[in-house]
Amino acid sequence: MLRLAIIGAGRIGQVHARTAYAHPCAELAVIADPVPGAAAAVAGRYGARATESIDDVYADPSIDAVVICSPTACHVDQIMASVAAGKAVLTEKPVDLSVDRVDECLAAIAGNEHRVMVGFNRRFDPGVIELKTRLDAGEVGELRQVTIISRDPAAAPAQYMLSSGGIFKDMTIHDFDMARFLLGDIAEVCASGHAFIDDIRGIGDIDTCSVTLTAATGATATILNSRVCAAGYDQRIEVFGPKGALETTNLRTTGVRASGAAGTEVAGPYLPFFLERYAAAYTAELDHFITAIEAGVAPSPSISDGRAALVIAEAAGASLASKAQVPVG
């Protein structure tokens, strides 16, 4: 039985708390959050101990693993402290907003990198798993093109986006990891985008972008992002090769479609946002982490995968600024 502590009692911390509590091989032991009352509100639901001191987590020898759900700026320090205390780590993405800072982390935890996992949860979505399995089995032949569409239903508050690192490090980073997951190493990036929303333009960010990634094989991935989508949370992936294509489509509130005088094949709306759309993925992600740590094997995605996605994000930012194709690495 793996004893878990969760650092951060916000939205994603609550997801991991619920999932950990339900896992048959985990004990949700501690919720830590420096915001007064935040940890207690979550811990009370699951019979866990609450603390407002993050140091309590590191000092507790009974804690086997830590799930880091704190703001991005805290991740590296908390990874290093957790590993130094002998604990395995699952950290939310991104590892940090700076590749140099991630490299500092890698240097500090050298020899224990295999005990750190980065939460690119979309790799664990059932549709993505099936798509990857069938792709690897050769169903479409040689992979030549990947198309990834990811659009949020509404923009986050400008105050949040000010510290988010920008669209490429906050939002598209999931898609950069997915492109690597499907295509392998990325060699070049070409990005374009625009701020249509006044608040986002005002903070120097963009809300709509198109990014083309070229893999070492010559295959390409096209990523389309928007901070706003009238239809809801739009999540689609297509892989294409000489034998055909495979696609993961949007999940909806119902699988039933209606046809009548008012319209044909009228479908339910997309699931509201990432917590609902990727609920199964978050469960499978934590299960993989727990199972890997208990078995003494390295969980995946690794901290090196987190670094690689961040390198692509930085290259995309450079491409947007220079209006040119930029090499990765």
C-alpha positions as semicolon CSV with decimal commas, in nm:
position;residue;x (nm);y (nm);z (nm)
1;M;0,000;0,000;0,000
2;L;0,157;0,327;-0,116
3;R;0,107;0,619;0,122
4;L;0,051;0,938;-0,076
5;A;0,070;1,306;0,006
6;I;-0,077;1,573;-0,219
7;I;0,075;1,920;-0,229
8;G;-0,184;2,172;-0,343
9;A;-0,555;2,153;-0,263
10;G;-0,681;2,344;-0,566
11;R;-0,879;2,214;-0,860
12;I;-0,630;1,954;-0,985
13;G;-0,525;1,858;-0,633
14;Q;-0,886;1,769;-0,560
15;V;-0,895;1,547;-0,869
16;H;-0,587;1,355;-0,756
17;A;-0,718;1,333;-0,400
18;R;-1,042;1,176;-0,518
19;T;-0,857;0,935;-0,746
20;A;-0,600;0,838;-0,483
21;Y;-0,872;0,777;-0,223
22;A;-1,045;0,534;-0,461
23;H;-0,730;0,344;-0,559
24;P;-0,707;-0,001;-0,395
25;C;-0,327;0,015;-0,363
26;A;-0,298;0,368;-0,226
27;E;-0,363;0,540;0,104
28;L;-0,431;0,911;0,084
29;A;-0,239;1,017;0,393
30;V;-0,176;1,392;0,377
31;I;-0,306;1,701;0,197
32;A;-0,073;2,003;0,221
33;D;-0,151;2,360;0,118
34;P;-0,024;2,686;0,271
35;V;-0,357;2,862;0,209
36;P;-0,543;2,861;0,544
37;G;-0,821;2,604;0,546
38;A;-0,761;2,475;0,192
39;A;-0,597;2,147;0,289
40;A;-0,845;2,082;0,570
41;A;-1,142;2,125;0,335
42;V;-1,011;1,850;0,105
43;A;-0,858;1,623;0,369
44;G;-1,185;1,616;0,562
45;R;-1,363;1,445;0,273
46;Y;-1,121;1,153;0,269
47;G;-1,002;1,108;0,626
48;A;-0,653;1,238;0,545
49;R;-0,433;1,457;0,762
50;A;-0,423;1,825;0,665
51;T;-0,125;2,056;0,701
52;E;-0,042;2,411;0,599
53;S;0,332;2,333;0,608
54;I;0,477;2,169;0,295
55;D;0,784;2,076;0,501
56;D;0,562;1,838;0,699
57;V;0,535;1,622;0,387
58;Y;0,911;1,591;0,344
59;A;0,963;1,524;0,715
60;D;0,708;1,243;0,736
61;P;0,896;0,913;0,688
62;S;0,572;0,723;0,634
63;I;0,498;0,907;0,308
64;D;0,612;0,703;0,006
65;A;0,514;0,934;-0,278
66;V;0,409;1,294;-0,342
67;V;0,169;1,433;-0,603
68;I;0,261;1,795;-0,676
69;C;-0,039;2,009;-0,770
70;S;0,097;2,348;-0,667
71;P;0,160;2,653;-0,891
72;T;0,426;2,595;-1,157
73;A;0,682;2,821;-0,987
74;C;0,688;2,579;-0,691
75;H;0,735;2,256;-0,885
76;V;1,114;2,233;-0,907
77;D;1,179;2,311;-0,540
78;Q;0,913;2,061;-0,435
79;I;1,043;1,790;-0,669
80;M;1,396;1,831;-0,537
81;A;1,288;1,834;-0,173
82;S;1,061;1,532;-0,217
83;V;1,329;1,327;-0,392
84;A;1,588;1,430;-0,130
85;A;1,346;1,299;0,133
86;G;1,331;0,962;-0,043
87;K;0,987;1,000;-0,198
88;A;0,864;0,926;-0,550
89;V;0,700;1,217;-0,733
90;L;0,416;1,277;-0,976
91;T;0,421;1,644;-1,074
92;E;0,172;1,840;-1,277
93;K;0,298;2,004;-1,595
94;P;0,498;2,202;-1,680
95;V;0,799;2,110;-1,470
96;D;0,895;2,478;-1,483
97;L;0,873;2,772;-1,724
98;S;1,252;2,768;-1,777
99;V;1,455;2,489;-1,936
100;D;1,757;2,603;-1,735
101;R;1,559;2,557;-1,414
102;V;1,455;2,207;-1,522
103;D;1,821;2,129;-1,587
104;E;1,902;2,242;-1,232
105;C;1,636;2,001;-1,110
106;L;1,776;1,715;-1,318
107;A;2,123;1,779;-1,180
108;A;1,992;1,784;-0,823
109;I;1,801;1,455;-0,855
110;A;2,063;1,275;-1,066
111;G;2,034;0,902;-1,010
112;N;1,669;0,930;-0,903
113;E;1,514;1,063;-1,224
114;H;1,335;0,729;-1,263
115;R;1,125;0,811;-0,955
116;V;0,973;1,128;-1,105
117;M;0,676;1,132;-1,343
118;V;0,526;1,434;-1,523
119;G;0,147;1,458;-1,551
120;F;0,081;1,462;-1,923
121;N;-0,249;1,293;-1,854
122;R;-0,370;1,285;-2,215
123;R;-0,134;0,995;-2,287
124;F;-0,365;0,791;-2,063
125;D;-0,693;0,881;-2,234
126;P;-0,860;0,557;-2,352
127;G;-0,907;0,694;-2,704
128;V;-0,543;0,800;-2,729
129;I;-0,426;0,462;-2,598
130;E;-0,632;0,281;-2,863
131;L;-0,513;0,517;-3,136
132;K;-0,147;0,468;-3,036
133;T;-0,186;0,090;-3,014
134;R;-0,340;0,068;-3,360
135;L;-0,087;0,313;-3,502
136;D;0,203;0,108;-3,363
137;A;0,044;-0,204;-3,511
138;G;0,082;-0,049;-3,858
139;E;-0,285;0,014;-3,931
140;V;-0,221;0,340;-4,120
141;G;0,124;0,242;-4,245
142;E;0,415;0,481;-4,212
143;L;0,302;0,780;-4,006
144;R;0,315;1,093;-4,220
145;Q;0,083;1,349;-4,064
146;V;-0,067;1,419;-3,722
147;T;-0,335;1,680;-3,662
148;I;-0,410;1,788;-3,304
149;I;-0,698;2,023;-3,225
150;S;-0,728;2,156;-2,871
151;R;-0,959;2,448;-2,793
152;D;-1,080;2,562;-2,452
153;P;-1,444;2,661;-2,398
154;A;-1,345;2,997;-2,245
155;A;-1,031;3,189;-2,161
156;A;-0,887;3,172;-1,813
157;P;-0,870;3,497;-1,613
158;A;-0,597;3,733;-1,732
159;Q;-0,444;3,727;-1,383
160;Y;-0,386;3,352;-1,417
161;M;-0,241;3,385;-1,764
162;L;0,004;3,650;-1,648
163;S;0,194;3,383;-1,456
164;S;0,116;3,090;-1,686
165;G;0,416;3,131;-1,914
166;G;0,200;3,198;-2,219
167;I;-0,012;2,977;-2,441
168;F;0,274;2,753;-2,557
169;K;0,395;2,662;-2,206
170;D;0,053;2,655;-2,042
171;M;-0,180;2,506;-2,303
172;T;0,002;2,384;-2,614
173;I;0,259;2,199;-2,402
174;H;0,010;1,912;-2,372
175;D;-0,005;1,898;-2,751
176;F;0,372;1,918;-2,786
177;D;0,399;1,613;-2,562
178;M;0,128;1,435;-2,761
179;A;0,311;1,509;-3,087
180;R;0,630;1,357;-2,940
181;F;0,432;1,060;-2,809
182;L;0,301;0,988;-3,158
183;L;0,585;1,110;-3,384
184;G;0,902;1,080;-3,179
185;D;1,167;1,351;-3,155
186;I;1,084;1,687;-3,309
187;A;1,346;1,863;-3,524
188;E;1,184;2,195;-3,623
189;V;0,898;2,423;-3,521
190;C;0,704;2,689;-3,710
191;A;0,442;2,884;-3,513
192;S;0,197;3,161;-3,591
193;G;-0,075;3,316;-3,380
194;H;-0,274;3,622;-3,281
195;A;-0,449;3,778;-2,982
196;F;-0,813;3,841;-3,068
197;I;-0,914;3,891;-2,703
198;D;-0,832;4,234;-2,560
199;D;-0,735;4,109;-2,212
200;I;-0,494;3,856;-2,358
201;R;-0,347;4,107;-2,601
202;G;-0,298;4,340;-2,306
203;I;-0,067;4,095;-2,128
204;G;0,139;4,029;-2,440
205;D;0,008;3,678;-2,505
206;I;-0,191;3,523;-2,789
207;D;-0,516;3,329;-2,772
208;T;-0,518;3,151;-3,109
209;C;-0,228;2,967;-3,271
210;S;-0,122;2,721;-3,537
211;V;0,201;2,528;-3,491
212;T;0,370;2,292;-3,736
213;L;0,624;2,047;-3,595
214;T;0,855;1,848;-3,820
215;A;0,989;1,522;-3,683
216;A;1,329;1,373;-3,752
217;T;1,152;1,128;-3,986
218;G;1,009;1,411;-4,199
219;A;0,655;1,352;-4,072
220;T;0,468;1,658;-3,949
221;A;0,223;1,748;-3,673
222;T;-0,014;2,041;-3,707
223;I;-0,148;2,179;-3,378
224;L;-0,447;2,414;-3,367
225;N;-0,522;2,590;-3,038
226;S;-0,770;2,850;-2,922
227;R;-0,844;2,983;-2,575
228;V;-1,212;3,018;-2,672
229;C;-1,446;2,779;-2,854
230;A;-1,821;2,841;-2,881
231;A;-1,889;2,469;-2,923
232;G;-1,715;2,383;-2,595
233;Y;-1,401;2,184;-2,510
234;D;-1,281;2,068;-2,852
235;Q;-1,033;1,776;-2,838
236;R;-0,948;1,582;-3,154
237;I;-0,649;1,395;-3,294
238;E;-0,596;1,243;-3,638
239;V;-0,302;1,032;-3,753
240;F;-0,256;0,974;-4,126
241;G;-0,048;0,740;-4,338
242;P;-0,054;0,565;-4,677
243;K;-0,296;0,296;-4,553
244;G;-0,550;0,535;-4,401
245;A;-0,622;0,745;-4,096
246;L;-0,727;0,706;-3,733
247;E;-0,910;0,973;-3,535
248;T;-1,008;1,034;-3,175
249;T;-1,323;1,243;-3,157
250;N;-1,489;1,463;-2,897
251;L;-1,673;1,301;-2,610
252;R;-2,024;1,431;-2,550
253;T;-2,275;1,436;-2,269
254;T;-2,474;1,168;-2,454
255;G;-2,406;0,929;-2,739
256;V;-2,763;0,958;-2,868
257;R;-2,830;1,167;-3,178
258;A;-3,172;1,300;-3,274
259;S;-3,313;1,361;-3,620
260;G;-3,637;1,541;-3,694
261;A;-3,789;1,851;-3,844
262;A;-3,557;2,076;-3,643
263;G;-3,237;1,907;-3,760
264;T;-3,063;1,580;-3,835
265;E;-2,808;1,395;-3,622
266;V;-2,840;1,653;-3,345
267;A;-2,582;1,557;-3,082
268;G;-2,527;1,648;-2,719
269;P;-2,267;1,912;-2,629
270;Y;-1,901;1,834;-2,573
271;L;-1,806;1,748;-2,217
272;P;-1,758;2,082;-2,036
273;F;-1,383;2,101;-1,974
274;F;-1,068;1,900;-1,900
275;L;-1,178;1,762;-1,562
276;E;-1,479;1,592;-1,719
277;R;-1,321;1,510;-2,057
278;Y;-1,011;1,351;-1,910
279;A;-1,156;1,199;-1,593
280;A;-1,065;0,846;-1,704
281;A;-0,719;0,963;-1,807
282;Y;-0,645;1,109;-1,463
283;T;-0,748;0,779;-1,302
284;A;-0,529;0,576;-1,539
285;E;-0,239;0,819;-1,495
286;L;-0,233;0,783;-1,117
287;D;-0,277;0,407;-1,144
288;H;0,027;0,389;-1,373
289;F;0,232;0,597;-1,129
290;I;0,134;0,386;-0,828
291;T;0,185;0,057;-1,012
292;A;0,526;0,162;-1,147
293;I;0,657;0,285;-0,811
294;E;0,538;-0,028;-0,631
295;A;0,705;-0,244;-0,898
296;G;1,028;-0,044;-0,881
297;V;1,018;0,059;-1,248
298;A;1,034;0,406;-1,400
299;P;0,694;0,567;-1,465
300;S;0,630;0,752;-1,790
301;P;0,612;1,034;-1,900
302;S;0,945;1,111;-1,738
303;I;1,093;1,440;-1,627
304;S;1,300;1,425;-1,947
305;D;0,973;1,415;-2,143
306;G;0,865;1,723;-1,949
307;R;1,188;1,896;-2,045
308;A;1,152;1,800;-2,412
309;A;0,801;1,947;-2,432
310;L;0,926;2,268;-2,271
311;V;1,211;2,293;-2,523
312;I;0,954;2,274;-2,804
313;A;0,743;2,540;-2,631
314;E;1,041;2,774;-2,614
315;A;1,120;2,708;-2,981
316;A;0,758;2,784;-3,070
317;G;0,783;3,116;-2,888
318;A;1,101;3,197;-3,078
319;S;0,934;3,105;-3,405
320;L;0,634;3,325;-3,332
321;A;0,861;3,619;-3,252
322;S;1,089;3,574;-3,553
323;K;0,821;3,458;-3,800
324;A;1,061;3,185;-3,905
325;Q;1,108;2,811;-3,869
326;V;1,320;2,733;-3,563
327;P;1,526;2,420;-3,492
328;V;1,452;2,231;-3,170
329;G;1,732;2,160;-2,927
